[in-house]
């Protein structure tokens, strides 16, 4: 049982002198949200044979969301505070979801598994004082295998998966407000992960994720291009989802003559092109990029001192971390990922 409260007033100064509004005028969005979530769940596992196991789980979720909106247009020069939206709304959402999984041991070092699970995310009310959005539901299938090899020095996991979404919640910015709208979507994917201790000094970890995620039936209007009217976005790539992600980490560690230790680590992450908005225009995207991080950690023989030299984004890669299209400004706003950061840390343990 979780009860959370949120009060989030936002003030937008208005520089619309052409509308006759004096300096200091502003629109104030003030929405108070009280969310209470209750859930009960159970999970059991049946050992069918020495090699086979079957698990079943169920969860009942009940959410109550109370929203009070008091949005106003403030014109201090005239002593006016004009209400633009006053609303007191209460929502109830509930869902029963299940999980079923089976696992079979192929040997002492490896197994295969198949699982089906359901997910649920409550709906709510947008802050534009007009529209609500539906709960998000997902049916997830996964077929995978897990192995421990070479006397326990290497672990390999691989999985195929599919997510079918109903009323997938998509975040947008329309006018001055953040909105959520619903769409239909699905994701097919494959994931491979490897961890290995090559010898007493060297170890690696690597992973690759391949995704094919797209909108199904999704009619929406682009606030940046209203002249295009209502667009059918079926087949467009999901927001912020790369088709390929590759990670590689290499670690070297050794004991120094002083009795202390030194660990060097390099981590590399590659992401293919992503789209920040559902319209899949190149202006909404980030081209493929790679980020490299480096860490060197020294620890004294008595474990009392630790020194770390780090370089994040070692190659100073330029990439967009976030982007949104805002019709209030007539363009796109975004933020860049952090540039190269180099630093030193020293820790004394007592």
C-alpha positions in Angstrom: 0.0 0.0 0.0 1.7 3.2 -1.2 0.3 6.7 -0.9 2.1 9.6 -2.6 1.3 13.2 -2.9 2.6 15.7 -5.5 2.2 19.4 -5.9 3.8 20.8 -9.0 3.1 24.4 -9.9 4.7 25.7 -13.1 4.9 29.3 -14.1 5.3 30.4 -17.8 6.2 34.1 -18.2 4.4 35.6 -21.2 6.2 38.0 -23.4 3.2 38.5 -25.7 3.1 42.3 -25.9 1.4 42.0 -29.2 -1.6 40.6 -27.3 -1.7 43.6 -25.1 -0.4 41.8 -22.0 1.9 43.9 -19.8 5.2 42.8 -18.4 5.0 40.3 -15.5 2.0 38.4 -17.0 2.2 34.6 -16.7 0.2 31.4 -17.0 0.4 29.3 -13.9 -0.3 25.5 -14.0 -1.0 24.2 -10.5 -1.9 20.5 -10.3 -2.0 18.6 -7.1 -2.0 14.8 -7.3 -2.7 12.2 -4.6 -2.0 8.6 -5.7 -2.8 5.6 -3.6 -1.7 2.2 -4.9 -2.6 -1.2 -3.3 -1.4 -4.5 -4.5 -1.3 -8.1 -3.4 0.7 -10.9 -5.2 1.6 -14.5 -4.9 4.2 -16.7 -6.6 4.7 -20.5 -6.5 7.1 -22.9 -8.1 6.5 -26.6 -8.8 9.4 -28.9 -9.3 7.9 -31.2 -11.9 11.1 -33.4 -12.3 14.7 -33.2 -11.2 15.3 -31.0 -14.3 12.0 -29.2 -14.9 10.3 -26.4 -12.9 7.1 -24.5 -13.5 6.3 -21.2 -11.8 3.1 -19.3 -11.6 2.4 -15.9 -10.2 -0.5 -13.4 -10.0 -0.8 -9.8 -8.9 -3.9 -7.7 -8.2 -3.3 -3.9 -8.4 -5.7 -1.2 -7.5 -4.8 2.5 -8.0 -6.8 5.6 -7.0 -5.6 8.9 -8.4 -7.1 12.2 -7.2 -6.2 15.3 -9.2 -7.0 18.9 -8.4 -6.1 21.5 -11.0 -6.2 25.3 -10.5 -4.6 26.9 -13.5 -4.6 30.7 -13.8 -3.6 33.6 -16.0 -1.9 36.2 -13.8 -1.7 39.9 -14.9 -0.2 41.7 -11.9 -0.2 45.1 -13.6 -4.0 45.0 -13.5 -4.3 43.1 -10.2 -6.0 40.2 -12.0 -5.7 36.4 -11.5 -8.1 34.8 -14.0 -8.9 31.0 -13.7 -8.3 29.1 -16.9 -9.0 25.6 -15.5 -10.5 24.4 -12.2 -11.0 20.7 -11.9 -11.3 18.1 -9.1 -11.2 14.6 -10.6 -10.9 11.1 -9.1 -9.8 8.0 -11.1 -9.9 4.3 -10.2 -7.8 1.8 -12.1 -7.5 -1.9 -11.3 -5.9 -4.9 -13.0 -5.1 -8.6 -12.4 -1.9 -9.7 -14.1 -0.2 -13.1 -14.2 3.2 -14.7 -14.9 3.8 -18.3 -16.1 7.3 -19.6 -16.6 8.9 -23.0 -17.2 12.6 -23.9 -17.0 14.4 -27.1 -18.0 18.0 -28.0 -17.1 19.9 -29.2 -20.2 23.0 -30.0 -18.0 24.5 -29.0 -14.7 25.8 -25.8 -16.4 22.9 -24.7 -18.6 19.1 -24.4 -18.9 16.4 -23.1 -21.2 13.3 -21.3 -20.1 10.0 -19.9 -21.6 7.9 -17.3 -19.8 4.8 -15.3 -20.3 3.9 -12.3 -18.2 1.5 -9.3 -18.1 2.2 -5.8 -17.1 0.0 -2.8 -16.1 0.6 0.9 -15.7 -2.2 3.2 -14.5 -3.8 5.9 -16.6 -4.4 9.5 -15.5 -5.3 13.0 -16.4 -3.2 15.4 -18.5 -2.4 18.8 -17.3 -4.1 20.6 -20.2 -7.4 20.5 -18.4 -9.1 18.5 -21.2 -7.9 15.0 -21.8 -7.3 11.8 -19.9 -5.2 8.8 -21.0 -5.8 5.1 -20.6 -3.9 2.5 -18.6 -1.0 0.8 -20.4 -1.0 -3.0 -20.7 1.6 -5.3 -22.0 1.8 -9.0 -22.8 5.5 -10.2 -22.7 6.9 -13.5 -24.0 10.5 -14.6 -23.5 12.5 -17.6 -24.7 16.0 -17.9 -23.4 18.9 -19.9 -22.2 21.6 -19.4 -19.4 25.0 -21.1 -19.2 27.9 -21.2 -16.9 31.0 -22.5 -18.8 34.7 -23.2 -18.4 34.7 -24.2 -14.7 32.5 -21.2 -13.8 34.7 -18.5 -15.3 32.3 -17.6 -18.1 28.5 -16.9 -18.1 26.5 -16.6 -21.2 22.8 -15.5 -21.3 20.7 -15.2 -24.5 17.0 -14.5 -25.0 14.4 -13.8 -27.6 11.4 -11.7 -26.5 8.3 -10.0 -27.7 6.2 -7.2 -26.0 2.7 -6.5 -27.2 1.4 -3.1 -25.9 -2.1 -2.0 -25.6 -2.6 1.8 -25.0 1.2 2.4 -24.9 1.7 5.7 -23.2 3.6 8.3 -25.3 4.8 11.6 -23.8 4.4 14.8 -25.8 4.6 18.5 -25.4 1.6 20.5 -26.9 1.5 24.2 -26.4 3.0 24.8 -22.9 2.1 21.5 -21.3 3.4 17.9 -21.1 0.8 15.4 -22.3 0.5 11.7 -22.6 -1.4 10.0 -25.4 -2.1 6.4 -26.1 -0.9 4.2 -29.0 -0.6 0.6 -29.9 2.9 -0.8 -30.2 5.0 -4.0 -30.2 8.7 -4.9 -29.7 10.6 -7.9 -31.0 14.1 -8.4 -29.7 17.2 -10.5 -29.0 19.7 -10.0 -26.2 23.1 -11.7 -25.7 25.3 -11.1 -22.6 28.7 -12.6 -21.8 30.9 -12.3 -18.7 34.3 -14.0 -18.6 37.4 -14.0 -16.3 40.1 -14.8 -18.9 42.8 -15.2 -16.3 43.9 -13.8 -13.0 44.4 -10.3 -14.5 41.9 -9.9 -17.4 38.1 -10.1 -17.5 35.5 -8.9 -20.0 31.8 -8.3 -20.2 30.0 -7.8 -23.5 26.4 -7.5 -24.6 24.3 -6.9 -27.7 20.7 -6.0 -28.0 18.7 -6.0 -31.2 15.3 -4.5 -31.2 12.5 -4.1 -33.8 10.0 -1.9 -32.1 7.3 0.1 -33.9 3.9 1.7 -33.5 0.9 -0.2 -34.7 -2.3 1.8 -35.0 -1.5 5.4 -33.9 -3.2 8.5 -35.2 -1.6 11.7 -34.1 -1.1 15.3 -35.1 2.4 16.9 -35.1 2.1 20.2 -33.4 5.2 21.4 -35.4 3.5 20.5 -38.7 -0.3 21.0 -38.2 -0.7 21.4 -41.9 -0.1 17.7 -42.3 -3.2 17.0 -40.3 -3.9 13.7 -38.6 -1.1 11.3 -39.4 -1.1 7.5 -39.3 2.2 6.6 -37.6 2.0 2.8 -38.0 5.4 1.3 -38.7 7.4 4.2 -37.2 10.2 3.4 -34.8 9.4 3.8 -31.1 10.7 6.9 -29.3 14.2 6.7 -27.8 14.7 3.0 -28.9 17.8 2.1 -30.9 17.7 -0.9 -33.2 21.2 -1.9 -32.0 23.0 -1.5 -28.7 26.4 -2.9 -28.1 28.4 -2.8 -24.8 31.9 -3.9 -24.2 33.9 -3.7 -20.9 37.5 -4.7 -20.4 39.2 -4.9 -16.9 42.8 -5.4 -16.0 43.7 -5.9 -12.3 47.0 -6.7 -10.6 48.7 -6.7 -7.2 51.5 -4.1 -6.9 54.8 -4.7 -5.2 53.7 -2.5 -2.3 50.9 -4.9 -1.6 48.2 -2.5 -2.9 46.1 -3.2 -6.0 45.5 -1.5 -9.3 42.4 -1.9 -11.5 42.0 -0.4 -15.0 38.6 -0.5 -16.7 37.4 0.6 -20.1 33.7 0.6 -21.0 32.4 1.2 -24.5 28.7 1.7 -25.4 27.4 2.0 -28.9 23.8 3.1 -29.9 22.3 3.1 -33.3 20.1 6.0 -34.5 17.2 6.9 -32.2 14.1 9.1 -32.7 13.0 11.3 -29.8 9.6 11.9 -31.3 7.1 9.5 -32.9 7.1 11.2 -36.3 10.6 9.8 -37.2 11.9 12.9 -38.9 15.7 13.2 -39.1 15.5 16.5 -37.2 14.1 14.5 -34.3 16.9 12.0 -34.2 20.3 11.3 -32.8 22.7 9.7 -35.2 24.6 6.5 -34.1 27.2 7.3 -31.5 29.7 5.6 -29.2 30.7 6.7 -25.6 33.9 5.4 -24.0 34.6 5.7 -20.2 37.9 4.9 -18.4 38.6 4.3 -14.8 41.9 3.6 -12.9 41.5 2.6 -9.3 44.4 2.2 -6.8 43.8 0.7 -3.4 46.4 0.6 -0.6 47.6 -2.6 1.0 45.7 -1.8 4.3 42.6 -0.8 2.4 42.6 2.6 4.1 43.3 4.6 1.0 41.6 4.6 -2.5 42.5 6.7 -5.4 40.5 7.0 -8.6 41.3 8.6 -12.0 38.4 8.7 -14.3 37.6 10.0 -17.8 33.9 9.9 -18.8 33.1 10.3 -22.5 36.8 9.9 -23.2 36.6 10.7 -26.9 34.4 13.8 -26.2 31.5 12.4 -28.3 28.8 14.9 -29.1 25.3 13.5 -28.9 21.8 14.6 -27.9 20.5 13.2 -24.7 17.0 14.6 -25.0 14.9 16.5 -27.6 11.3 17.6 -27.8 9.2 19.5 -30.3 7.4 22.5 -28.9 4.8 24.4 -30.9 4.9 27.2 -28.4 8.4 28.1 -29.6 7.9 26.8 -33.2 10.9 24.5 -33.0 12.8 21.8 -31.1 14.4 22.0 -27.7 16.9 19.6 -26.3 20.0 18.9 -24.2 23.4 17.5 -25.1 25.0 14.6 -23.4 27.9 15.4 -21.0 31.2 16.2 -22.8 34.5 14.7 -21.7 34.9 14.8 -17.9 38.3 14.0 -16.3 38.8 13.9 -12.6 40.6 12.5 -9.6 39.0 11.1 -6.4 40.8 10.3 -3.1 39.0 8.4 -0.3 40.3 7.8 3.2 38.6 4.9 5.1 38.4 5.0 8.9 
